[in-house]
Amino acid sequence: MLKLSVCCSTYNRPEMLGELIASFEMQDYPAKYRELIVLDDAGQYGDIRGKNWQVVSFPRRFASLGEKRNACVSLTSPDSDHIVIADDDDIYLPHWLQCHALNFENGVIWSFAHSVYWSKNNVITGKWNYQNDTFLMHPAHAFSKKLFWNYGGYPHLAGWEDHDFFKRLLEAGLEHRNSLQDKQKPYMIYRRFSGGEHITCVSVEKYRQRQAVLPKAKLEVGWRYDYQADIENFEKTAETVNSQ
């Protein structure tokens, strides 16, 4: 089986980060073939280790989010050939890593999701469905390490560093693919509008204005809500509306 390295860069979201780690622990992909590396450059947590996951924490900020993401990838195990992107404010369902693994086993080198659940204030309000003319949702992607490093990783930007990287790949003729297509159920809940301090989509100047060292925070691993129940309720409501 393929070993997958999940890479997450975090800043000042202890509650959401605890939910991200819980999502990783719930995965149905075999534990010995997966790892999670969380990189915290505000010194909030200290170094913490769990079962196949680690928080690397130190009080020295990277100059840009792109550099921070690249550093996180560089911390992954040398026996892993694939990286999976995770953001600290999203929820990932138990079949998340299995879907990426199946894509890679089918020859995909740039894996992504056709659809994800869309959440606002921790309430699922709809589904985002990929179309060629819409943006590529960053935390729904995974890459072979060879692809990632051959194209230089993320640029040293603090905003849209992911889209700049995607643009570089697309201009090189590379294709983001989901070999499972409609057979794949959404594997994540995208919580872009669910509160917390965002460090994406900002300029390098604004990124650097964030406090360099943050007070210590306690990390509690676990979901604060029953997200599976929320999904079931959303799907039932959608079915009722569509049948009318």
C-alpha positions in Angstrom: 0.0 0.0 0.0 1.0 3.6 -0.5 2.1 5.7 2.4 0.5 9.1 2.5 1.9 12.2 4.3 -0.7 14.7 5.3 0.7 18.3 5.6 -1.0 21.0 7.6 0.2 24.5 8.4 -1.5 26.1 11.4 -1.7 29.5 13.1 -3.8 30.3 16.1 -6.7 27.8 15.7 -6.3 25.4 18.6 -9.9 24.2 18.6 -10.1 23.7 14.9 -6.7 22.1 14.8 -7.9 19.6 17.4 -10.8 18.7 15.1 -8.4 18.3 12.1 -6.2 15.8 14.1 -9.4 13.9 15.1 -10.3 13.7 11.5 -6.9 12.1 10.8 -7.3 9.7 13.6 -10.7 8.6 12.3 -9.4 7.6 8.8 -10.2 4.1 7.5 -6.9 4.0 5.6 -4.5 1.7 7.5 -2.7 3.6 10.2 0.8 2.4 9.4 0.5 3.8 5.9 -0.4 7.4 6.9 1.1 10.2 8.9 0.2 13.8 9.7 2.7 16.6 10.1 1.4 19.9 11.6 3.7 22.9 11.4 3.1 25.7 13.9 5.5 28.7 13.7 3.9 30.7 16.5 5.1 28.4 19.3 1.6 27.8 20.6 1.7 24.1 21.4 5.2 22.8 21.8 6.2 19.6 20.1 3.4 17.0 20.5 3.2 13.4 19.2 0.3 11.1 18.8 -0.3 7.9 16.9 1.3 8.6 13.5 0.9 12.4 13.9 3.1 15.2 15.1 2.8 18.9 15.8 6.1 20.7 15.2 6.0 24.0 17.1 8.5 26.7 17.5 8.3 30.6 18.0 9.8 31.8 14.8 7.6 32.8 11.9 8.3 32.0 8.3 8.4 35.0 6.0 5.5 33.7 3.9 2.8 31.0 3.9 4.3 29.4 0.8 7.7 28.9 2.6 5.8 27.5 5.6 3.9 25.0 3.5 7.1 23.9 1.8 8.8 23.4 5.1 5.9 21.2 6.3 6.3 19.0 3.2 10.1 18.7 3.9 9.3 17.3 7.3 7.5 14.2 5.9 8.9 10.7 6.1 11.4 9.8 3.4 9.5 6.5 2.8 6.4 8.4 1.7 6.0 9.3 -2.0 2.7 11.3 -1.8 1.6 14.3 0.1 -2.0 15.2 1.0 -2.9 18.9 1.7 -5.0 19.6 4.8 -6.1 23.0 6.2 -6.5 23.4 10.0 -10.1 24.7 9.7 -11.7 22.0 7.7 -13.3 18.6 8.5 -12.1 15.5 6.7 -14.4 12.4 6.6 -13.1 8.8 7.3 -12.8 7.9 3.6 -10.7 11.0 2.7 -7.2 9.4 2.5 -8.6 6.2 0.9 -10.0 8.3 -2.0 -6.6 9.9 -2.6 -4.8 6.5 -2.3 -7.2 5.0 -4.9 -6.5 7.8 -7.3 -2.7 7.4 -6.9 -3.0 3.6 -7.4 -4.9 4.4 -10.7 -1.9 6.4 -12.0 -3.0 9.9 -10.9 -0.2 12.2 -9.9 -2.4 15.2 -8.9 -5.5 14.0 -7.0 -8.5 16.2 -6.2 -12.2 16.1 -5.3 -15.1 16.6 -7.6 -17.2 17.9 -4.8 -17.1 18.9 -1.1 -19.6 20.0 1.5 -19.8 23.7 1.9 -20.2 25.0 5.5 -20.9 28.4 7.0 -20.7 28.9 10.8 -20.6 25.1 11.2 -23.8 24.5 9.3 -23.6 22.7 6.0 -25.3 24.9 3.4 -24.6 23.1 0.2 -22.1 21.3 -2.0 -19.3 22.8 -4.1 -19.0 21.0 -7.4 -15.9 21.4 -9.5 -16.1 22.9 -13.0 -13.3 23.9 -15.3 -14.1 27.6 -14.9 -14.1 27.6 -11.1 -11.2 27.9 -8.6 -9.3 24.8 -7.5 -10.1 24.3 -3.8 -6.7 23.9 -2.2 -7.4 21.6 0.8 -9.0 19.0 -1.5 -5.8 18.2 -3.3 -2.9 15.7 -3.1 0.3 15.3 -5.1 3.1 12.9 -5.7 6.2 14.3 -4.0 8.1 14.1 -7.2 5.6 16.3 -8.9 5.6 18.8 -6.0 9.3 19.3 -5.8 10.0 19.1 -9.6 7.8 22.2 -10.0 9.4 24.0 -7.1 6.7 23.7 -4.5 4.8 26.8 -3.4 6.0 30.2 -4.3 7.1 32.5 -1.5 3.8 34.3 -1.2 1.3 34.6 1.6 -1.8 34.9 -0.5 -2.8 32.7 -3.4 0.4 30.8 -3.2 -1.7 27.7 -3.9 -3.3 29.1 -7.0 0.1 30.3 -8.3 1.4 26.7 -7.9 -1.7 25.3 -9.6 -1.3 27.7 -12.5 2.3 26.6 -12.9 1.2 23.0 -13.1 -1.6 23.7 -15.6 0.7 25.7 -17.8 3.0 22.7 -17.9 0.1 20.6 -19.3 -0.4 18.6 -16.1 -3.9 17.5 -15.2 -5.7 17.3 -11.9 -7.8 14.2 -11.9 -10.2 12.2 -9.8 -10.3 8.6 -11.3 -13.3 7.8 -9.0 -15.4 10.6 -10.4 -19.1 10.4 -9.4 -18.4 7.2 -7.4 -16.7 9.3 -4.8 -18.7 10.9 -2.0 -17.4 14.2 -0.8 -14.6 13.6 1.7 -14.4 17.0 3.3 -16.4 19.8 4.8 -14.9 23.1 3.7 -15.3 25.7 6.5 -13.8 28.8 5.0 -16.5 31.0 6.6 -16.7 29.4 10.0 -14.7 31.9 12.0 -11.1 31.9 13.2 -8.2 34.0 12.0 -7.3 33.4 8.4 -3.8 33.8 7.0 -4.6 32.8 3.5 -5.6 35.2 0.7 -3.6 38.0 2.3 -0.6 39.9 1.2 2.9 39.1 2.5 2.9 42.4 4.3 -0.4 41.6 6.2 0.9 38.0 6.8 4.0 39.4 8.5 1.9 41.7 10.7 0.5 38.7 12.5 1.9 38.3 16.0 5.2 36.3 15.9 4.8 34.4 19.2 1.5 33.5 20.6 0.5 32.5 24.2 0.6 28.7 24.9 -2.7 27.0 24.0 -4.0 23.6 25.1 -4.7 21.2 22.2 -7.8 19.1 22.7 -8.2 16.4 20.0 -11.8 15.6 19.1 -14.8 16.7 17.0 -16.9 19.4 18.7 -20.0 18.5 16.7 -21.5 15.4 15.1 -20.6 16.3 11.5 -21.7 12.9 10.2 -25.2 13.7 11.5 -25.1 17.1 9.9 -24.3 15.5 6.6 -27.1 13.0 6.9 -29.6 15.8 7.7 -28.3 17.9 4.8 -28.7 15.0 2.4 -32.2 14.2 3.6 -33.2 17.8 3.2 -31.7 17.9 -0.3 -33.6 14.8 -1.3 -36.9 16.2 0.0 -36.4 19.5 -1.9 -35.4 17.6 -5.1 -38.4 15.3 -4.9 -40.9 18.2 -4.7 
